[in-house]
Amino acid sequence: MSDRRRFLKGLTSIPLATVLANPRLAAAVSAGLQEVEAKLADGRSVKAALALPQGQAQGSILLVHEWWGLNNQIKSVASEFANQGYAALAVDLYQGKVADTRDGARNLMQSVDPEVATETLNIWVKRLREDARAGAKLATIGWCFGGGWSLNASLAAPVDATIVYYGRVNKMAEELSALKGPVLGHFATQDKWINKQMVSGFESAMDAAGKSYSTYWYDAQHAFANPTSARYDAEDAALAWQRTLDFLKQHLGS
C-alpha cells in the first residue's frame, strides 16, 4: 500500500465533523474521490465526484451541494457515506464554480437554470441506477440550496428516499404526488428563510398527497449542520446526522 493510500485510509477514523471543520483535512479527503463526467442534451459536460465503498454498496446516495457550490466539505460528506457502505455521488450544479463569499454564493445560486439543473440531476440519477456497483436503491440528500434540489430531484426522477436539510419545500400536493419514497426533513426553529410556515405547508401538502415524511426541528439556526458556519450547532448536527444514517439504513437496506 502506498503512503498516500495509508494516509487516506487513516482519515476514515477521524470524525466527520472534524474533517468538515478543517480545510486541509477536507481537501485531503476530497482528493480521494473520482471525478466523473456526463453530457447534457446540448452537448455540454457536467461533472460530479464519486465515492465508492469497499465491496458491494448497500445503495446509492446523490448529494446536492449548498449555495457555496461543490466544495471539499460536500465531497467529504460523500466520502463518509462511502465509509458507511454507500455509493455516493456529489453533483455539481455550478459548472465547477465555488464561492467563498455570501454575495458570490448568492450570485451562483441565482444563475442556476432550473431546467438545466433538473436535466443534470436526472442524468446522474440514471447513471447511479445503471451502475452495478451502486446497489438497488437510491436516495437524494442536500443542504440549503441543495436541500430544495434534493426534493426537486426526487420529484423529477422518483427515488427510494429523500433527505432535506433546511431546504425549500414549498410544494403543492399535486407536485408531491410524484414522490416514490419517504422524505426526511431537518429544520431549524431560528431559520428566517425555511420557516415553520413553509414546513407546515409542506406537511399539509404531503398529507394531502398521501406521502410519508418525518420532519425534525432543532433549536438552532439555518446551516446548523455545517461546521464551517458561525451558526454551527455540534449537538444538533450530530443528532441530525444519526437520524440521517438511521433513515438511510431503513430505506436503502441494512
ZIMO-V66271 format. One record per residue. N is the residue number from 1. RES is the residue in one small letter. SS is DSSP state (helix for helix, strand for strand, loop for the rest). NEAR is the number of other C-alpha atoms within 12 Angstrom. Layout:
n->[N:N]
res->[RES:RES]
ss->[SS:SS]
near->[NEAR:NEAR]
This chain:
n->[1:2:3:4:5:6:7:8:9:10:11:12:13:14:15:16:17:18:19:20:21:22:23:24:25:26:27:28:29:30:31:32:33:34:35:36:37:38:39:40:41:42:43:44:45:46:47:48:49:50:51:52:53:54:55:56:57:58:59:60:61:62:63:64:65:66:67:68:69:70:71:72:73:74:75:76:77:78:79:80:81:82:83:84:85:86:87:88:89:90:91:92:93:94:95:96:97:98:99:100:101:102:103:104:105:106:107:108:109:110:111:112:113:114:115:116:117:118:119:120:121:122:123:124:125:126:127:128:129:130:131:132:133:134:135:136:137:138:139:140:141:142:143:144:145:146:147:148:149:150:151:152:153:154:155:156:157:158:159:160:161:162:163:164:165:166:167:168:169:170:171:172:173:174:175:176:177:178:179:180:181:182:183:184:185:186:187:188:189:190:191:192:193:194:195:196:197:198:199:200:201:202:203:204:205:206:207:208:209:210:211:212:213:214:215:216:217:218:219:220:221:222:223:224:225:226:227:228:229:230:231:232:233:234:235:236:237:238:239:240:241:242:243:244:245:246:247:248:249:250:251:252:253:254]
res->[m:s:d:r:r:r:f:l:k:g:l:t:s:i:p:l:a:t:v:l:a:n:p:r:l:a:a:a:v:s:a:g:l:q:e:v:e:a:k:l:a:d:g:r:s:v:k:a:a:l:a:l:p:q:g:q:a:q:g:s:i:l:l:v:h:e:w:w:g:l:n:n:q:i:k:s:v:a:s:e:f:a:n:q:g:y:a:a:l:a:v:d:l:y:q:g:k:v:a:d:t:r:d:g:a:r:n:l:m:q:s:v:d:p:e:v:a:t:e:t:l:n:i:w:v:k:r:l:r:e:d:a:r:a:g:a:k:l:a:t:i:g:w:c:f:g:g:g:w:s:l:n:a:s:l:a:a:p:v:d:a:t:i:v:y:y:g:r:v:n:k:m:a:e:e:l:s:a:l:k:g:p:v:l:g:h:f:a:t:q:d:k:w:i:n:k:q:m:v:s:g:f:e:s:a:m:d:a:a:g:k:s:y:s:t:y:w:y:d:a:q:h:a:f:a:n:p:t:s:a:r:y:d:a:e:d:a:a:l:a:w:q:r:t:l:d:f:l:k:q:h:l:g:s]
ss->[loop:loop:helix:helix:helix:helix:helix:helix:helix:helix:helix:loop:loop:loop:loop:helix:helix:helix:helix:helix:helix:loop:helix:helix:helix:helix:helix:helix:helix:helix:loop:loop:loop:strand:strand:strand:strand:strand:strand:loop:loop:loop:loop:loop:strand:strand:strand:strand:strand:strand:strand:loop:loop:loop:loop:loop:loop:loop:loop:strand:strand:strand:strand:strand:loop:loop:loop:loop:loop:loop:loop:helix:helix:helix:helix:helix:helix:helix:helix:helix:helix:helix:helix:loop:loop:loop:strand:strand:strand:strand:strand:loop:loop:loop:loop:loop:loop:loop:loop:loop:loop:helix:helix:helix:helix:helix:helix:helix:helix:helix:loop:loop:loop:helix:helix:helix:helix:helix:helix:helix:helix:helix:helix:helix:helix:helix:helix:helix:helix:helix:loop:helix:helix:helix:loop:loop:loop:strand:strand:strand:strand:strand:strand:loop:helix:helix:helix:helix:helix:helix:helix:helix:helix:helix:helix:helix:loop:loop:loop:loop:strand:strand:strand:strand:strand:loop:loop:loop:loop:loop:loop:loop:helix:helix:helix:helix:loop:loop:loop:loop:loop:strand:strand:strand:strand:strand:strand:strand:loop:loop:loop:loop:loop:loop:loop:helix:helix:helix:helix:helix:helix:helix:helix:helix:helix:helix:helix:helix:helix:loop:loop:loop:strand:strand:strand:strand:strand:strand:loop:loop:loop:loop:loop:loop:loop:loop:loop:loop:loop:loop:loop:loop:loop:helix:helix:helix:helix:helix:helix:helix:helix:helix:helix:helix:helix:helix:helix:helix:helix:helix:helix:helix:loop:loop]
near->[8:8:9:14:15:13:18:25:20:17:28:29:18:22:22:33:32:25:31:35:26:22:21:17:27:34:24:26:40:35:26:30:31:22:23:21:24:27:20:21:14:11:11:14:21:30:28:40:41:40:40:35:29:18:17:20:31:32:39:48:54:55:54:51:46:45:37:36:38:39:36:34:41:48:42:45:47:45:45:41:38:37:31:33:30:40:44:48:51:51:48:45:41:36:26:21:23:27:23:19:14:16:14:18:25:21:19:28:31:17:18:25:15:19:18:25:31:28:28:40:42:32:30:43:38:26:31:39:27:16:23:19:26:34:29:24:37:44:52:55:50:47:41:40:38:41:37:40:45:48:49:39:45:42:34:29:34:30:38:38:41:51:50:49:47:46:40:36:46:29:27:22:22:19:24:35:23:25:32:28:33:36:42:43:41:47:41:35:24:19:27:18:22:33:26:25:18:24:35:24:20:35:29:23:24:31:21:18:22:20:26:26:29:27:29:29:28:30:23:28:30:35:41:35:41:39:28:25:24:15:20:24:25:27:18:29:33:23:20:34:32:18:23:35:29:18:30:34:26:20:30:31:23:17]
